[in-house]
Amino acid sequence: MEFVAIRLQELPEVNQFYTEVTSDLRRKGINQWDRFYPNSFVMKKDLKNGTFFGMKMENHLIGAIVLDTKESKQYLKLQWEDHTGRPLIIHRLAVHPCHQGKGIGKRLLNFAEEYALEKGHTSIRLDVYSQNRSAIEMYEKAGYQKRGSIRFPLRKVPYLCFEKIIRI
């Protein structure tokens, strides 16, 4: 398994990956994603910006993460510990259903932390669907601290926001 920057020409594979992840989540009763999000336009922008990273096995995408500095406006309402530093934001972290429970999510988080250190970030922030217990537990076990919750339009339940200080 290796981490790679995913290229724009891989958009069809990325779309298929998220379609399969979204279907699996919905089968489990976790309605955080749907046909509107994440969508091809969002992912294409991530790919063009060079912020989309994946873990591949035998040339197949099995884990994905987007790392950038774009915070939701909703984040302004929260009391972050790192209020003077340079946070990195995690978006759309996902593991293919066939590879869940094998530590890949943890490896994606470790990759994000190494990337943050390398790029001079002081913390990592993210939001997670409040009914996705396994994701919440993964973030908590990795040392991320809950900072509050936010709501997104057209979403029935809130998203929990987490932060991990990398260096101050």
C-alpha positions in Angstrom: 0.0 0.0 0.0 1.2 3.4 -0.9 0.1 7.1 -0.5 -0.1 9.0 -3.7 -1.4 12.3 -4.9 -4.4 11.5 -7.1 -4.3 13.0 -10.5 -7.2 14.7 -12.5 -7.3 11.8 -15.0 -8.2 9.5 -12.1 -11.6 11.3 -11.6 -13.7 8.4 -12.9 -12.1 6.1 -10.3 -12.5 8.7 -7.6 -16.2 9.1 -8.5 -16.7 5.3 -8.3 -14.9 5.1 -5.0 -17.1 7.7 -3.4 -20.2 6.1 -4.9 -19.3 2.8 -3.3 -18.5 4.4 0.1 -21.7 6.4 0.1 -23.8 3.3 -0.8 -22.1 1.4 2.1 -22.8 4.3 4.5 -26.4 4.4 3.6 -26.8 0.7 4.0 -25.5 1.1 7.5 -28.0 3.9 8.2 -25.4 6.7 8.0 -26.8 9.4 5.7 -23.9 11.8 5.8 -23.3 11.7 2.0 -25.8 11.4 -0.9 -26.0 12.0 -4.6 -25.4 15.8 -4.1 -22.3 15.5 -1.9 -19.5 14.6 -2.4 -19.9 15.3 -6.1 -17.8 15.3 -9.2 -17.4 19.1 -9.3 -16.0 19.1 -5.7 -13.6 16.2 -6.4 -12.5 17.7 -9.7 -11.5 20.9 -7.9 -9.6 18.9 -5.2 -7.7 17.0 -8.0 -6.9 20.2 -9.9 -5.6 21.8 -6.7 -3.4 18.9 -5.8 -5.1 18.4 -2.4 -6.5 14.9 -3.0 -4.4 12.0 -1.7 -5.1 8.3 -1.8 -3.9 5.0 -0.6 -3.7 2.5 -3.3 -3.4 -1.3 -3.3 -2.6 -3.1 -6.5 -3.4 0.2 -8.3 -6.9 0.5 -6.8 -8.0 3.3 -4.6 -8.8 2.0 -1.1 -8.6 5.1 1.0 -8.8 8.8 0.3 -8.3 12.1 2.1 -8.4 15.8 1.0 -6.0 18.1 2.8 -6.2 21.9 2.4 -6.7 25.1 4.4 -10.4 25.8 3.4 -12.5 26.0 6.5 -16.3 26.1 6.4 -17.7 29.4 7.5 -19.5 27.4 10.2 -16.1 26.9 11.8 -16.0 30.6 12.8 -18.6 29.9 15.5 -16.3 27.4 17.4 -13.7 27.8 20.1 -10.6 26.3 18.6 -7.5 25.8 20.8 -5.3 26.9 17.9 -6.6 30.4 17.2 -3.4 32.0 16.1 -1.7 29.2 14.1 -2.1 27.7 10.7 -4.6 24.8 10.7 -4.8 22.1 8.1 -8.3 20.9 7.3 -9.3 17.3 6.5 -12.2 16.7 4.1 -13.8 13.6 2.7 -11.7 11.0 4.5 -13.0 7.6 3.4 -12.0 4.0 3.3 -13.5 1.6 0.7 -16.0 -0.8 2.3 -13.9 -3.9 1.3 -10.9 -2.5 3.3 -12.6 -1.1 6.4 -11.5 -2.3 9.8 -7.9 -2.8 8.7 -6.3 0.4 10.1 -6.5 2.3 6.9 -8.4 5.2 8.4 -5.7 5.5 11.1 -3.0 5.4 8.4 -4.8 8.2 6.5 -4.8 10.3 9.7 -1.1 9.6 10.3 -0.4 10.7 6.7 -2.4 13.9 7.4 -0.3 14.6 10.5 3.0 14.0 8.8 1.9 16.2 5.9 0.8 19.0 8.4 4.2 18.9 10.1 6.0 19.0 6.8 4.0 21.9 5.5 4.3 24.0 8.7 0.7 23.6 10.0 0.1 23.9 13.7 -3.1 21.9 14.0 -5.6 19.7 12.1 -9.3 20.3 12.0 -12.2 18.3 10.7 -15.9 17.8 10.9 -17.7 14.4 11.1 -21.3 13.4 10.8 -22.6 13.0 14.4 -24.2 9.7 13.6 -21.0 8.1 12.2 -19.9 6.5 15.5 -17.0 4.5 14.0 -15.5 7.6 12.5 -15.9 9.6 15.7 -14.3 6.8 17.7 -11.4 6.7 15.3 -10.7 10.5 15.7 -11.0 10.3 19.4 -8.6 7.4 19.6 -6.1 9.3 17.4 -6.1 12.2 19.9 -8.5 14.6 18.3 -10.5 16.8 20.7 -14.1 17.7 20.2 -14.6 21.5 19.9 -18.3 21.7 19.2 -20.8 21.1 16.5 -22.1 22.8 13.4 -25.0 22.4 11.0 -24.9 22.3 7.2 -27.9 23.3 5.0 -30.1 20.3 4.0 -28.5 18.1 6.6 -30.8 16.7 9.4 -28.2 16.2 12.1 -25.2 18.2 13.2 -21.6 17.5 12.4 -19.1 17.3 15.3 -15.9 19.3 14.9 -12.5 18.0 16.1 -9.0 19.5 16.4 -5.6 18.1 17.1 -2.7 20.3 17.9 0.4 19.4 16.0 2.7 22.1 17.3 2.4 25.5 18.9 
